[in-house]
Amino acid sequence: MEKEKKIILFDGVCNLCNGAIQFVIKRDKKDTFRYAALQSEIGEQLVTERAIDTAKVDSIILIEPGVAYFTKSDAALQISKSFGGSWKLLSIFTWIPKSFRDVVYDLIARNRYKLFGRKDACMIPTPELQAKFLDS
């Protein structure tokens, strides 16, 4: 594992999550991130090492080098901030209390399969993207 890379753990069978990962990959011009499905061996290992309860957080987790990690709306805002440019303006949402942001986040996360569907298996990255995925 590359020590200086940030890791995004995501629900590998969720269409919304897979779409979000594709969105991040297109905007990750500095090659900042690596990716792993929560359902993968490495995903399970990373959440276990950090004692993250996937019953409470099962859609997106951002792990920064070292021990720091972000979940839910904090993860999404940290990821968008890394894109630079006008994406940094989204940091204005950090002024909204995390508890409120996460209520909205949880509502979407709880209904993501109904709204966006799910796959039978985790996505398989294309050959040119495989190096960005930790479990490939």
N, CA, C and O atoms as a GROMACS GRO file, in nm:
protein
  544
    1MET      N    1   0.083  -0.118   0.000
    1MET     CA    2   0.000   0.000   0.000
    1MET      C    3   0.088   0.125   0.000
    1MET      O    4   0.188   0.130   0.071
    2GLU      N    5   0.051   0.222  -0.078
    2GLU     CA    6   0.127   0.346  -0.087
    2GLU      C    7   0.093   0.433   0.034
    2GLU      O    8  -0.021   0.475   0.051
    3LYS      N    9   0.193   0.460   0.117
    3LYS     CA   10   0.172   0.529   0.245
    3LYS      C   11   0.122   0.672   0.232
    3LYS      O   12   0.052   0.721   0.321
    4GLU      N   13   0.156   0.741   0.124
    4GLU     CA   14   0.119   0.882   0.113
    4GLU      C   15  -0.019   0.903   0.048
    4GLU      O   16  -0.066   1.016   0.040
    5LYS      N   17  -0.081   0.798   0.002
    5LYS     CA   18  -0.211   0.809  -0.066
    5LYS      C   19  -0.325   0.807   0.035
    5LYS      O   20  -0.316   0.741   0.140
    6LYS      N   21  -0.431   0.878   0.003
    6LYS     CA   22  -0.554   0.872   0.081
    6LYS      C   23  -0.637   0.758   0.025
    6LYS      O   24  -0.634   0.731  -0.095
    7ILE      N   25  -0.710   0.690   0.112
    7ILE     CA   26  -0.787   0.573   0.069
    7ILE      C   27  -0.936   0.602   0.086
    7ILE      O   28  -0.980   0.646   0.193
    8ILE      N   29  -1.011   0.578  -0.019
    8ILE     CA   30  -1.156   0.590  -0.012
    8ILE      C   31  -1.214   0.449  -0.010
    8ILE      O   32  -1.196   0.371  -0.104
    9LEU      N   33  -1.284   0.418   0.098
    9LEU     CA   34  -1.357   0.291   0.109
    9LEU      C   35  -1.502   0.321   0.072
    9LEU      O   36  -1.558   0.421   0.117
   10PHE      N   37  -1.561   0.235  -0.008
   10PHE     CA   38  -1.697   0.260  -0.057
   10PHE      C   39  -1.774   0.130  -0.066
   10PHE      O   40  -1.716   0.021  -0.067
   11ASP      N   41  -1.905   0.141  -0.072
   11ASP     CA   42  -1.993   0.026  -0.088
   11ASP      C   43  -1.980  -0.020  -0.233
   11ASP      O   44  -2.029   0.046  -0.325
   12GLY      N   45  -1.914  -0.132  -0.253
   12GLY     CA   46  -1.881  -0.179  -0.387
   12GLY      C   47  -1.999  -0.227  -0.469
   12GLY      O   48  -1.986  -0.243  -0.591
   13VAL      N   49  -2.114  -0.251  -0.407
   13VAL     CA   50  -2.230  -0.299  -0.484
   13VAL      C   51  -2.333  -0.189  -0.508
   13VAL      O   52  -2.434  -0.212  -0.575
   14CYS      N   53  -2.307  -0.070  -0.455
   14CYS     CA   54  -2.400   0.042  -0.467
   14CYS      C   55  -2.373   0.121  -0.595
   14CYS      O   56  -2.260   0.164  -0.619
   15ASN      N   57  -2.476   0.139  -0.676
   15ASN     CA   58  -2.459   0.215  -0.800
   15ASN      C   59  -2.423   0.361  -0.772
   15ASN      O   60  -2.340   0.418  -0.844
   16LEU      N   61  -2.483   0.422  -0.671
   16LEU     CA   62  -2.450   0.560  -0.636
   16LEU      C   63  -2.304   0.571  -0.594
   16LEU      O   64  -2.233   0.661  -0.639
   17CYS      N   65  -2.258   0.480  -0.510
   17CYS     CA   66  -2.119   0.482  -0.463
   17CYS      C   67  -2.021   0.460  -0.578
   17CYS      O   68  -1.919   0.528  -0.586
   18ASN      N   69  -2.053   0.366  -0.665
   18ASN     CA   70  -1.966   0.341  -0.781
   18ASN      C   71  -1.960   0.464  -0.871
   18ASN      O   72  -1.854   0.498  -0.924
   19GLY      N   73  -2.074   0.529  -0.890
   19GLY     CA   74  -2.077   0.652  -0.968
   19GLY      C   75  -1.994   0.762  -0.903
   19GLY      O   76  -1.924   0.837  -0.971
   20ALA      N   77  -2.001   0.770  -0.770
   20ALA     CA   78  -1.922   0.870  -0.697
   20ALA      C   79  -1.773   0.843  -0.713
   20ALA      O   80  -1.694   0.937  -0.728
   21ILE      N   81  -1.734   0.716  -0.710
   21ILE     CA   82  -1.592   0.682  -0.728
   21ILE      C   83  -1.546   0.720  -0.868
   21ILE      O   84  -1.436   0.773  -0.885
   22GLN      N   85  -1.628   0.694  -0.968
   22GLN     CA   86  -1.593   0.734  -1.106
   22GLN      C   87  -1.578   0.886  -1.115
   22GLN      O   88  -1.490   0.937  -1.183
   23PHE      N   89  -1.667   0.957  -1.046
   23PHE     CA   90  -1.662   1.103  -1.040
   23PHE      C   91  -1.530   1.150  -0.979
   23PHE      O   92  -1.466   1.241  -1.032
   24VAL      N   93  -1.489   1.090  -0.868
   24VAL     CA   94  -1.364   1.126  -0.801
   24VAL      C   95  -1.245   1.095  -0.890
   24VAL      O   96  -1.154   1.178  -0.904
   25ILE      N   97  -1.244   0.977  -0.951
   25ILE     CA   98  -1.131   0.938  -1.036
   25ILE      C   99  -1.109   1.040  -1.148
   25ILE      O  100  -0.995   1.074  -1.178
   26LYS      N  101  -1.216   1.089  -1.209
   26LYS     CA  102  -1.204   1.186  -1.317
   26LYS      C  103  -1.146   1.319  -1.270
   26LYS      O  104  -1.084   1.391  -1.349
   27ARG      N  105  -1.167   1.353  -1.143
   27ARG     CA  106  -1.122   1.481  -1.091
   27ARG      C  107  -0.995   1.473  -1.007
   27ARG      O  108  -0.943   1.575  -0.962
   28ASP      N  109  -0.944   1.353  -0.988
   28ASP     CA  110  -0.824   1.332  -0.906
   28ASP      C  111  -0.699   1.351  -0.991
   28ASP      O  112  -0.625   1.257  -1.018
   29LYS      N  113  -0.677   1.475  -1.032
   29LYS     CA  114  -0.565   1.508  -1.122
   29LYS      C  115  -0.428   1.488  -1.059
   29LYS      O  116  -0.330   1.467  -1.129
   30LYS      N  117  -0.422   1.494  -0.925
   30LYS     CA  118  -0.293   1.478  -0.855
   30LYS      C  119  -0.270   1.334  -0.812
   30LYS      O  120  -0.172   1.305  -0.742
   31ASP      N  121  -0.356   1.243  -0.850
   31ASP     CA  122  -0.344   1.101  -0.814
   31ASP      C  123  -0.331   1.085  -0.663
   31ASP      O  124  -0.242   1.016  -0.614
   32THR      N  125  -0.422   1.149  -0.591
   32THR     CA  126  -0.421   1.152  -0.445
   32THR      C  127  -0.480   1.026  -0.383
   32THR      O  128  -0.437   0.985  -0.275
   33PHE      N  129  -0.577   0.965  -0.450
   33PHE     CA  130  -0.658   0.860  -0.387
   33PHE      C  131  -0.631   0.720  -0.439
   33PHE      O  132  -0.589   0.698  -0.553
   34ARG      N  133  -0.656   0.626  -0.350
   34ARG     CA  134  -0.666   0.484  -0.383
   34ARG      C  135  -0.803   0.439  -0.333
   34ARG      O  136  -0.861   0.502  -0.245
   35TYR      N  137  -0.853   0.330  -0.387
   35TYR     CA  138  -0.992   0.290  -0.363
   35TYR      C  139  -1.000   0.143  -0.324
   35TYR      O  140  -0.920   0.061  -0.368
   36ALA      N  141  -1.098   0.112  -0.240
   36ALA     CA  142  -1.126  -0.027  -0.205
   36ALA      C  143  -1.272  -0.037  -0.163
   36ALA      O  144  -1.326   0.052  -0.096
   37ALA      N  145  -1.335  -0.144  -0.203
   37ALA     CA  146  -1.473  -0.170  -0.160
   37ALA      C  147  -1.472  -0.212  -0.014
   37ALA      O  148  -1.381  -0.282   0.031
   38LEU      N  149  -1.572  -0.168   0.060
   38LEU     CA  150  -1.586  -0.209   0.200
   38LEU      C  151  -1.598  -0.361   0.211
   38LEU      O  152  -1.558  -0.419   0.312
   39GLN      N  153  -1.652  -0.425   0.108
   39GLN     CA  154  -1.673  -0.570   0.110
   39GLN      C  155  -1.546  -0.648   0.079
   39GLN      O  156  -1.544  -0.770   0.094
   40SER      N  157  -1.441  -0.581   0.036
   40SER     CA  158  -1.318  -0.650  -0.001
   40SER      C  159  -1.239  -0.686   0.124
   40SER      O  160  -1.264  -0.634   0.233
   41GLU      N  161  -1.144  -0.776   0.107
   41GLU     CA  162  -1.057  -0.815   0.218
   41GLU      C  163  -0.983  -0.696   0.276
   41GLU      O  164  -0.979  -0.678   0.398
   42ILE      N  165  -0.924  -0.614   0.190
   42ILE     CA  166  -0.849  -0.497   0.237
   42ILE      C  167  -0.943  -0.395   0.301
   42ILE      O  168  -0.906  -0.331   0.400
   43GLY      N  169  -1.061  -0.379   0.246
   43GLY     CA  170  -1.159  -0.288   0.305
   43GLY      C  171  -1.198  -0.331   0.445
   43GLY      O  172  -1.201  -0.249   0.537
   44GLU      N  173  -1.226  -0.458   0.462
   44GLU     CA  174  -1.260  -0.511   0.594
   44GLU      C  175  -1.142  -0.496   0.691
   44GLU      O  176  -1.161  -0.463   0.808
   45GLN      N  177  -1.022  -0.519   0.641
   45GLN     CA  178  -0.902  -0.505   0.726
   45GLN      C  179  -0.885  -0.361   0.773
   45GLN      O  180  -0.857  -0.337   0.890
   46LEU      N  181  -0.902  -0.266   0.682
   46LEU     CA  182  -0.883  -0.124   0.717
   46LEU      C  183  -0.986  -0.075   0.818
   46LEU      O  184  -0.952   0.002   0.908
   47VAL      N  185  -1.112  -0.117   0.805
   47VAL     CA  186  -1.212  -0.074   0.903
   47VAL      C  187  -1.191  -0.143   1.037
   47VAL      O  188  -1.215  -0.082   1.142
   48THR      N  189  -1.148  -0.267   1.035
   48THR     CA  190  -1.120  -0.338   1.160
   48THR      C  191  -1.004  -0.273   1.234
   48THR      O  192  -1.012  -0.253   1.356
   49GLU      N  193  -0.896  -0.240   1.162
   49GLU     CA  194  -0.781  -0.175   1.224
   49GLU      C  195  -0.818  -0.043   1.291
   49GLU      O  196  -0.756  -0.005   1.391
   50ARG      N  197  -0.918   0.026   1.238
   50ARG     CA  198  -0.957   0.156   1.291
   50ARG      C  199  -1.081   0.148   1.379
   50ARG      O  200  -1.132   0.251   1.424
   51ALA      N  201  -1.130   0.028   1.403
   51ALA     CA  202  -1.248   0.005   1.487
   51ALA      C  203  -1.368   0.087   1.438
   51ALA      O  204  -1.441   0.147   1.518
   52ILE      N  205  -1.388   0.089   1.306
   52ILE     CA  206  -1.501   0.160   1.248
   52ILE      C  207  -1.619   0.063   1.242
   52ILE      O  208  -1.606  -0.048   1.191
   53ASP      N  209  -1.732   0.104   1.295
   53ASP     CA  210  -1.852   0.021   1.297
   53ASP      C  211  -1.926   0.037   1.164
   53ASP      O  212  -1.991   0.139   1.141
   54THR      N  213  -1.916  -0.062   1.077
   54THR     CA  214  -1.980  -0.052   0.945
   54THR      C  215  -2.131  -0.068   0.953
   54THR      O  216  -2.199  -0.053   0.852
   55ALA      N  217  -2.184  -0.099   1.070
   55ALA     CA  218  -2.329  -0.097   1.087
   55ALA      C  219  -2.378   0.048   1.093
   55ALA      O  220  -2.494   0.077   1.063
   56LYS      N  221  -2.289   0.140   1.130
   56LYS     CA  222  -2.323   0.282   1.139
   56LYS      C  223  -2.272   0.361   1.019
   56LYS      O  224  -2.329   0.464   0.983
   57VAL      N  225  -2.165   0.314   0.956
   57VAL     CA  226  -2.106   0.380   0.840
   57VAL      C  227  -2.082   0.273   0.735
   57VAL      O  228  -1.988   0.194   0.747
   58ASP      N  229  -2.166   0.270   0.633
   58ASP     CA  230  -2.153   0.163   0.535
   58ASP      C  231  -2.152   0.213   0.391
   58ASP      O  232  -2.180   0.137   0.298
   59SER      N  233  -2.120   0.341   0.373
   59SER     CA  234  -2.122   0.390   0.236
   59SER      C  235  -1.991   0.455   0.192
   59SER      O  236  -1.944   0.426   0.083
   60ILE      N  237  -1.930   0.542   0.273
   60ILE     CA  238  -1.803   0.603   0.233
   60ILE      C  239  -1.719   0.637   0.356
   60ILE      O  240  -1.769   0.690   0.456
   61ILE      N  241  -1.592   0.605   0.345
   61ILE     CA  242  -1.496   0.636   0.451
   61ILE      C  243  -1.369   0.684   0.381
   61ILE      O  244  -1.322   0.620   0.286
   62LEU      N  245  -1.314   0.795   0.428
   62LEU     CA  246  -1.188   0.846   0.376
   62LEU      C  247  -1.081   0.826   0.482
   62LEU      O  248  -1.092   0.875   0.594
   63ILE      N  249  -0.976   0.751   0.445
   63ILE     CA  250  -0.865   0.728   0.537
   63ILE      C  251  -0.745   0.809   0.486
   63ILE      O  252  -0.700   0.791   0.373
   64GLU      N  253  -0.696   0.897   0.572
   64GLU     CA  254  -0.580   0.977   0.538
   64GLU      C  255  -0.455   0.908   0.590
   64GLU      O  256  -0.464   0.829   0.684
   65PRO      N  257  -0.339   0.935   0.532
   65PRO     CA  258  -0.216   0.871   0.580
   65PRO      C  259  -0.200   0.891   0.731
   65PRO      O  260  -0.225   0.999   0.784
   66GLY      N  261  -0.160   0.787   0.796
   66GLY     CA  262  -0.152   0.790   0.942
   66GLY      C  263  -0.278   0.728   1.000
   66GLY      O  264  -0.322   0.623   0.954
   67VAL      N  265  -0.334   0.790   1.100
   67VAL     CA  266  -0.449   0.731   1.167
   67VAL      C  267  -0.580   0.804   1.143
   67VAL      O  268  -0.686   0.753   1.181
   68ALA      N  269  -0.578   0.921   1.082
   68ALA     CA  270  -0.700   1.001   1.064
   68ALA      C  271  -0.794   0.936   0.964
   68ALA      O  272  -0.752   0.880   0.862
   69TYR      N  273  -0.922   0.946   0.993
   69TYR     CA  274  -1.022   0.905   0.895
   69TYR      C  275  -1.146   0.992   0.910
   69TYR      O  276  -1.172   1.049   1.016
   70PHE      N  277  -1.222   1.001   0.801
   70PHE     CA  278  -1.344   1.081   0.797
   70PHE      C  279  -1.456   0.991   0.746
   70PHE      O  280  -1.433   0.901   0.665
   71THR      N  281  -1.576   1.017   0.794
   71THR     CA  282  -1.692   0.940   0.751
   71THR      C  283  -1.803   1.033   0.706
   71THR      O  284  -1.803   1.153   0.736
   72LYS      N  285  -1.896   0.976   0.635
   72LYS     CA  286  -2.019   1.044   0.593
   72LYS      C  287  -1.991   1.178   0.527
   72LYS      O  288  -1.908   1.186   0.436
   73SER      N  289  -2.060   1.285   0.572
   73SER     CA  290  -2.048   1.414   0.505
   73SER      C  291  -1.908   1.472   0.518
   73SER      O  292  -1.861   1.541   0.428
   74ASP      N  293  -1.840   1.446   0.630
   74ASP     CA  294  -1.701   1.494   0.643
   74ASP      C  295  -1.611   1.431   0.536
   74ASP      O  296  -1.526   1.499   0.480
   75ALA      N  297  -1.630   1.303   0.509
   75ALA     CA  298  -1.551   1.236   0.405
   75ALA      C  299  -1.577   1.299   0.269
   75ALA      O  300  -1.484   1.330   0.195
   76ALA      N  301  -1.704   1.319   0.236
   76ALA     CA  302  -1.739   1.377   0.107
   76ALA      C  303  -1.680   1.517   0.091
   76ALA      O  304  -1.629   1.551  -0.016
   77LEU      N  305  -1.687   1.598   0.196
   77LEU     CA  306  -1.634   1.734   0.189
   77LEU      C  307  -1.481   1.734   0.179
   77LEU      O  308  -1.424   1.816   0.106
   78GLN      N  309  -1.414   1.646   0.251
   78GLN     CA  310  -1.268   1.637   0.243
   78GLN      C  311  -1.224   1.594   0.103
   78GLN      O  312  -1.127   1.646   0.048
   79ILE      N  313  -1.297   1.499   0.045
   79ILE     CA  314  -1.264   1.452  -0.090
   79ILE      C  315  -1.281   1.566  -0.190
   79ILE      O  316  -1.193   1.590  -0.273
   80SER      N  317  -1.394   1.636  -0.184
   80SER     CA  318  -1.419   1.744  -0.280
   80SER      C  319  -1.316   1.856  -0.266
   80SER      O  320  -1.277   1.918  -0.365
   81LYS      N  321  -1.272   1.883  -0.143
   81LYS     CA  322  -1.172   1.988  -0.119
   81LYS      C  323  -1.040   1.956  -0.192
   81LYS      O  324  -0.970   2.047  -0.237
   82SER      N  325  -1.008   1.829  -0.204
   82SER     CA  326  -0.882   1.790  -0.267
   82SER      C  327  -0.880   1.816  -0.418
   82SER      O  328  -0.774   1.815  -0.480
   83PHE      N  329  -0.997   1.838  -0.479
   83PHE     CA  330  -1.003   1.864  -0.622
   83PHE      C  331  -0.946   2.000  -0.657
   83PHE      O  332  -0.906   2.024  -0.771
   84GLY      N  333  -0.942   2.090  -0.559
   84GLY     CA  334  -0.893   2.225  -0.583
   84GLY      C  335  -0.995   2.310  -0.656
   84GLY      O  336  -1.111   2.272  -0.670
   85GLY      N  337  -0.952   2.424  -0.701
   85GLY     CA  338  -1.038   2.515  -0.776
   85GLY      C  339  -1.166   2.549  -0.702
   85GLY      O  340  -1.167   2.562  -0.580
   86SER      N  341  -1.273   2.564  -0.778
   86SER     CA  342  -1.401   2.604  -0.720
   86SER      C  343  -1.462   2.496  -0.630
   86SER      O  344  -1.555   2.523  -0.555
   87TRP      N  345  -1.411   2.373  -0.638
   87TRP     CA  346  -1.460   2.267  -0.551
   87TRP      C  347  -1.436   2.301  -0.404
   87TRP      O  348  -1.510   2.256  -0.317
   88LYS      N  349  -1.333   2.380  -0.377
   88LYS     CA  350  -1.304   2.419  -0.238
   88LYS      C  351  -1.419   2.498  -0.177
   88LYS      O  352  -1.433   2.504  -0.055
   89LEU      N  353  -1.502   2.559  -0.261
   89LEU     CA  354  -1.616   2.636  -0.211
   89LEU      C  355  -1.714   2.548  -0.133
   89LEU      O  356  -1.789   2.598  -0.049
   90LEU      N  357  -1.714   2.419  -0.162
   90LEU     CA  358  -1.804   2.329  -0.088
   90LEU      C  359  -1.771   2.323   0.060
   90LEU      O  360  -1.853   2.279   0.141
   91SER      N  361  -1.650   2.366   0.096
   91SER     CA  362  -1.612   2.365   0.237
   91SER      C  363  -1.701   2.458   0.320
   91SER      O  364  -1.701   2.450   0.443
   92ILE      N  365  -1.776   2.545   0.254
   92ILE     CA  366  -1.872   2.630   0.326
   92ILE      C  367  -1.972   2.543   0.404
   92ILE      O  368  -2.025   2.586   0.507
   93PHE      N  369  -1.997   2.421   0.355
   93PHE     CA  370  -2.092   2.332   0.423
   93PHE      C  371  -2.039   2.282   0.557
   93PHE      O  372  -2.115   2.228   0.637
   94THR      N  373  -1.909   2.300   0.582
   94THR     CA  374  -1.857   2.261   0.714
   94THR      C  375  -1.909   2.355   0.823
   94THR      O  376  -1.899   2.324   0.941
   95TRP      N  377  -1.963   2.469   0.784
   95TRP     CA  378  -2.024   2.560   0.880
   95TRP      C  379  -2.156   2.505   0.933
   95TRP      O  380  -2.201   2.542   1.042
   96ILE      N  381  -2.216   2.418   0.856
   96ILE     CA  382  -2.340   2.352   0.901
   96ILE      C  383  -2.298   2.244   0.998
   96ILE      O  384  -2.206   2.168   0.970
   97PRO      N  385  -2.365   2.234   1.112
   97PRO     CA  386  -2.326   2.131   1.210
   97PRO      C  387  -2.324   1.991   1.148
   97PRO      O  388  -2.413   1.953   1.072
   98LYS      N  389  -2.220   1.915   1.183
   98LYS     CA  390  -2.202   1.779   1.131
   98LYS      C  391  -2.326   1.694   1.156
   98LYS      O  392  -2.366   1.615   1.071
   99SER      N  393  -2.387   1.710   1.272
   99SER     CA  394  -2.505   1.629   1.305
   99SER      C  395  -2.616   1.651   1.202
   99SER      O  396  -2.684   1.555   1.164
  100PHE      N  397  -2.636   1.774   1.158
  100PHE     CA  398  -2.739   1.802   1.058
  100PHE      C  399  -2.697   1.749   0.921
  100PHE      O  400  -2.776   1.685   0.851
  101ARG      N  401  -2.571   1.775   0.883
  101ARG     CA  402  -2.521   1.725   0.754
  101ARG      C  403  -2.535   1.573   0.747
  101ARG      O  404  -2.575   1.519   0.644
  102ASP      N  405  -2.502   1.506   0.856
  102ASP     CA  406  -2.507   1.360   0.856
  102ASP      C  407  -2.649   1.304   0.855
  102ASP      O  408  -2.670   1.192   0.809
  103VAL      N  409  -2.746   1.380   0.906
  103VAL     CA  410  -2.886   1.337   0.895
  103VAL      C  411  -2.925   1.329   0.747
  103VAL      O  412  -2.986   1.232   0.703
  104VAL      N  413  -2.889   1.431   0.672
  104VAL     CA  414  -2.916   1.433   0.528
  104VAL      C  415  -2.839   1.321   0.458
  104VAL      O  416  -2.894   1.248   0.376
  105TYR      N  417  -2.712   1.309   0.492
  105TYR     CA  418  -2.628   1.203   0.435
  105TYR      C  419  -2.688   1.065   0.463
  105TYR      O  420  -2.700   0.983   0.372
  106ASP      N  421  -2.727   1.040   0.588
  106ASP     CA  422  -2.784   0.910   0.627
  106ASP      C  423  -2.914   0.882   0.554
  106ASP      O  424  -2.941   0.767   0.518
  107LEU      N  425  -2.995   0.983   0.532
  107LEU     CA  426  -3.121   0.965   0.459
  107LEU      C  427  -3.094   0.914   0.318
  107LEU      O  428  -3.158   0.820   0.271
  108ILE      N  429  -2.998   0.975   0.252
  108ILE     CA  430  -2.962   0.931   0.117
  108ILE      C  431  -2.899   0.792   0.122
  108ILE      O  432  -2.934   0.704   0.043
  109ALA      N  433  -2.805   0.772   0.215
  109ALA     CA  434  -2.736   0.642   0.225
  109ALA      C  435  -2.834   0.529   0.255
  109ALA      O  436  -2.822   0.420   0.199
  110ARG      N  437  -2.931   0.553   0.340
  110ARG     CA  438  -3.028   0.451   0.378
  110ARG      C  439  -3.117   0.410   0.259
  110ARG      O  440  -3.165   0.297   0.253
  111ASN      N  441  -3.138   0.503   0.167
  111ASN     CA  442  -3.226   0.478   0.053
  111ASN      C  443  -3.152   0.462  -0.079
  111ASN      O  444  -3.215   0.460  -0.185
  112ARG      N  445  -3.020   0.450  -0.074
  112ARG     CA  446  -2.941   0.450  -0.198
  112ARG      C  447  -2.972   0.332  -0.290
  112ARG      O  448  -2.970   0.349  -0.412
  113TYR      N  449  -3.002   0.216  -0.236
  113TYR     CA  450  -3.033   0.101  -0.322
  113TYR      C  451  -3.169   0.121  -0.390
  113TYR      O  452  -3.186   0.087  -0.507
  114LYS      N  453  -3.266   0.175  -0.316
  114LYS     CA  454  -3.398   0.200  -0.374
  114LYS      C  455  -3.391   0.306  -0.483
  114LYS      O  456  -3.454   0.292  -0.588
  115LEU      N  457  -3.313   0.411  -0.457
  115LEU     CA  458  -3.306   0.523  -0.550
  115LEU      C  459  -3.215   0.498  -0.670
  115LEU      O  460  -3.245   0.541  -0.781
  116PHE      N  461  -3.102   0.428  -0.647
  116PHE     CA  462  -3.001   0.415  -0.752
  116PHE      C  463  -2.972   0.271  -0.792
  116PHE      O  464  -2.903   0.249  -0.892
  117GLY      N  465  -3.023   0.175  -0.717
  117GLY     CA  466  -3.001   0.034  -0.750
  117GLY      C  467  -2.870  -0.018  -0.693
  117GLY      O  468  -2.791   0.055  -0.633
  118ARG      N  469  -2.851  -0.148  -0.713
  118ARG     CA  470  -2.729  -0.212  -0.664
  118ARG      C  471  -2.686  -0.320  -0.762
  118ARG      O  472  -2.766  -0.368  -0.842
  119LYS      N  473  -2.560  -0.355  -0.754
  119LYS     CA  474  -2.503  -0.460  -0.839
  119LYS      C  475  -2.498  -0.590  -0.760
  119LYS      O  476  -2.509  -0.589  -0.637
  120ASP      N  477  -2.482  -0.700  -0.830
  120ASP     CA  478  -2.470  -0.829  -0.763
  120ASP      C  479  -2.330  -0.850  -0.707
  120ASP      O  480  -2.310  -0.930  -0.615
  121ALA      N  481  -2.232  -0.778  -0.762
  121ALA     CA  482  -2.093  -0.791  -0.718
  121ALA      C  483  -2.026  -0.655  -0.727
  121ALA      O  484  -2.076  -0.563  -0.791
  122CYS      N  485  -1.912  -0.644  -0.661
  122CYS     CA  486  -1.836  -0.518  -0.666
  122CYS      C  487  -1.787  -0.491  -0.807
  122CYS      O  488  -1.764  -0.583  -0.886
  123MET      N  489  -1.771  -0.362  -0.838
  123MET     CA  490  -1.726  -0.326  -0.973
  123MET      C  491  -1.584  -0.377  -0.997
  123MET      O  492  -1.502  -0.387  -0.905
  124ILE      N  493  -1.558  -0.408  -1.121
  124ILE     CA  494  -1.424  -0.452  -1.161
  124ILE      C  495  -1.364  -0.337  -1.241
  124ILE      O  496  -1.416  -0.300  -1.346
  125PRO      N  497  -1.254  -0.280  -1.191
  125PRO     CA  498  -1.195  -0.165  -1.261
  125PRO      C  499  -1.136  -0.207  -1.396
  125PRO      O  500  -1.094  -0.321  -1.416
  126THR      N  501  -1.134  -0.112  -1.486
  126THR     CA  502  -1.072  -0.135  -1.616
  126THR      C  503  -0.923  -0.157  -1.595
  126THR      O  504  -0.870  -0.116  -1.491
  127PRO      N  505  -0.854  -0.220  -1.689
  127PRO     CA  506  -0.710  -0.244  -1.674
  127PRO      C  507  -0.631  -0.116  -1.644
  127PRO      O  508  -0.536  -0.120  -1.565
  128GLU      N  509  -0.668  -0.003  -1.705
  128GLU     CA  510  -0.592   0.120  -1.681
  128GLU      C  511  -0.619   0.179  -1.542
  128GLU      O  512  -0.541   0.262  -1.495
  129LEU      N  513  -0.728   0.139  -1.476
  129LEU     CA  514  -0.759   0.190  -1.342
  129LEU      C  515  -0.720   0.093  -1.231
  129LEU      O  516  -0.725   0.130  -1.114
  130GLN      N  517  -0.683  -0.029  -1.263
  130GLN     CA  518  -0.657  -0.131  -1.162
  130GLN      C  519  -0.554  -0.089  -1.059
  130GLN      O  520  -0.566  -0.126  -0.942
  131ALA      N  521  -0.453  -0.014  -1.097
  131ALA     CA  522  -0.348   0.027  -1.002
  131ALA      C  523  -0.401   0.119  -0.893
  131ALA      O  524  -0.340   0.132  -0.787
  132LYS      N  525  -0.515   0.183  -0.918
  132LYS     CA  526  -0.575   0.273  -0.819
  132LYS      C  527  -0.658   0.200  -0.715
  132LYS      O  528  -0.695   0.257  -0.613
  133PHE      N  529  -0.687   0.072  -0.741
  133PHE     CA  530  -0.771  -0.007  -0.649
  133PHE      C  531  -0.683  -0.102  -0.569
  133PHE      O  532  -0.603  -0.177  -0.625
  134LEU      N  533  -0.699  -0.097  -0.438
  134LEU     CA  534  -0.612  -0.173  -0.349
  134LEU      C  535  -0.636  -0.323  -0.354
  134LEU      O  536  -0.545  -0.400  -0.327
  135ASP      N  537  -0.755  -0.364  -0.389
  135ASP     CA  538  -0.787  -0.506  -0.388
  135ASP      C  539  -0.782  -0.566  -0.528
  135ASP      O  540  -0.838  -0.672  -0.552
  136SER      N  541  -0.715  -0.499  -0.619
  136SER     CA  542  -0.706  -0.551  -0.756
  136SER      C  543  -0.574  -0.619  -0.778
  136SER      O  544  -0.548  -0.669  -0.888
   0.00000   0.00000   0.00000
